[in-house]
Amino acid sequence: MPNILLIQPKNLTRPHVRSLRPPFSDSLLGLRGWKKGGNLGFENGRVLGGNNQHYVRGAYEQSGDVYSISLEITFVELPETVFSIEGDTVPARIEGRREGNILSGMLHRMDKPGFDLHVKLTKRSEIQ
């Protein structure tokens, strides 16, 4: 998995570029079992990640082992997915708990109430 380049303007003449290696790999539970979704990085309350079909940006809050992540998932190529995408961008929220190196919980689509999926984020160092 290549690093994600973050471009942060320090001034108007020269942007600051640094890389962030996404530490978590996400999976969604669908009708055919767990499906890999992409990679996510968390830093200073922000979330950034994706894969070759979409990118993800958002924010997270954490209190002990309980977390809440607000996401905007933007598809650059409409995939075959459990989301049954109708547009290019999907607002979502993940709520759950951290147990060791795995964050597990529910992903809620904000544009389709009642459309919930089990999700787990596994720390990349745990993936063989």
C-alpha positions as CSV (number, residue, x, y, z in Angstrom):
1,M,0.0,0.0,0.0
2,P,1.6,3.3,-1.0
3,N,1.7,6.2,1.4
4,I,-0.9,9.0,1.1
5,L,0.5,12.4,0.4
6,L,-1.0,15.2,2.5
7,I,-0.6,18.7,1.2
8,Q,-0.9,21.3,3.8
9,P,-0.4,25.0,2.8
10,K,2.1,26.6,5.1
11,N,2.0,29.8,3.1
12,L,0.6,30.8,-0.3
13,T,3.8,30.3,-2.2
14,R,4.9,26.8,-1.1
15,P,2.7,24.0,0.2
16,H,4.0,21.5,2.8
17,V,3.9,17.9,1.6
18,R,4.3,14.9,4.0
19,S,3.2,11.3,3.9
20,L,0.9,9.4,6.2
21,R,0.9,5.6,6.2
22,P,-2.7,4.6,6.9
23,P,-2.5,2.4,10.0
24,F,-6.0,0.7,9.7
25,S,-7.5,-1.5,7.0
26,D,-11.3,-1.6,6.9
27,S,-13.6,-4.4,6.1
28,L,-17.4,-4.5,5.7
29,L,-19.6,-7.5,6.4
30,G,-21.9,-8.2,3.5
31,L,-23.9,-11.2,2.2
32,R,-20.7,-13.1,1.2
33,G,-18.7,-12.4,4.3
34,W,-16.1,-9.7,5.1
35,K,-15.1,-7.5,2.1
36,K,-12.0,-5.3,2.3
37,G,-12.9,-1.7,1.9
38,G,-9.6,0.2,1.9
39,N,-7.2,1.9,4.4
40,L,-7.8,4.7,6.9
41,G,-5.4,7.0,8.8
42,F,-6.4,8.9,11.9
43,E,-4.6,12.1,13.0
44,N,-5.6,15.0,15.2
45,G,-9.3,14.3,14.9
46,R,-9.2,13.9,11.2
47,V,-9.6,10.8,9.0
48,L,-8.1,10.2,5.5
49,G,-8.0,7.1,3.4
50,G,-9.4,5.1,0.6
51,N,-8.5,2.6,-2.1
52,N,-8.4,2.6,-5.9
53,Q,-12.1,3.2,-6.2
54,H,-12.8,5.8,-3.5
55,Y,-11.3,8.2,-1.1
56,V,-12.5,8.9,2.4
57,R,-12.2,12.0,4.5
58,G,-13.8,12.9,7.8
59,A,-13.4,13.4,11.5
60,Y,-13.3,11.2,14.6
61,E,-14.0,11.5,18.3
62,Q,-12.8,9.1,20.9
63,S,-13.5,8.6,24.6
64,G,-11.6,5.7,26.1
65,D,-12.3,2.7,23.9
66,V,-15.5,4.1,22.4
67,Y,-15.2,6.0,19.1
68,S,-17.4,7.9,16.6
69,I,-16.3,8.6,13.0
70,S,-18.1,10.9,10.6
71,L,-17.1,10.2,7.0
72,E,-17.7,11.4,3.5
73,I,-16.9,8.6,1.0
74,T,-16.3,9.8,-2.6
75,F,-16.2,7.3,-5.4
76,V,-13.9,8.0,-8.3
77,E,-15.2,4.8,-10.0
78,L,-18.5,3.3,-9.1
79,P,-17.8,-0.2,-7.7
80,E,-19.6,-3.4,-7.1
81,T,-20.3,-2.8,-3.4
82,V,-22.7,-3.5,-0.6
83,F,-23.6,0.2,-0.7
84,S,-25.7,0.0,-3.9
85,I,-24.4,3.5,-4.9
86,E,-26.7,5.9,-6.7
87,G,-24.4,8.9,-6.6
88,D,-20.7,9.8,-6.3
89,T,-20.6,10.7,-2.5
90,V,-21.9,8.8,0.5
91,P,-22.2,10.4,3.9
92,A,-21.6,7.8,6.7
93,R,-20.9,7.4,10.4
94,I,-19.1,4.6,12.2
95,E,-19.8,4.0,15.9
96,G,-18.1,1.3,17.9
97,R,-15.4,0.3,20.3
98,R,-11.7,-0.6,20.2
99,E,-10.7,-4.0,21.4
100,G,-6.9,-4.4,21.2
101,N,-5.8,-3.6,17.7
102,I,-9.3,-3.9,16.2
103,L,-12.0,-1.2,16.0
104,S,-15.4,-2.9,15.5
105,G,-18.8,-1.4,15.2
106,M,-21.6,-0.3,12.9
107,L,-21.4,1.8,9.7
108,H,-24.6,3.9,9.2
109,R,-25.4,5.6,5.9
110,M,-26.7,9.0,6.7
111,D,-28.6,9.4,3.5
112,K,-30.4,6.0,3.9
113,P,-31.6,5.6,7.5
114,G,-31.7,1.9,8.5
115,F,-28.9,1.0,6.1
116,D,-26.4,-0.3,8.6
117,L,-23.4,-2.6,8.1
118,H,-21.0,-4.3,10.5
119,V,-17.5,-2.8,10.1
120,K,-14.1,-3.6,11.5
121,L,-10.9,-1.7,11.2
122,T,-7.8,-3.8,11.8
123,K,-4.4,-2.3,12.6
124,R,-2.2,-3.0,9.6
125,S,0.5,-4.5,11.8
126,E,-2.0,-7.3,12.7
127,I,-2.6,-8.2,9.0
128,Q,-0.5,-11.1,7.7
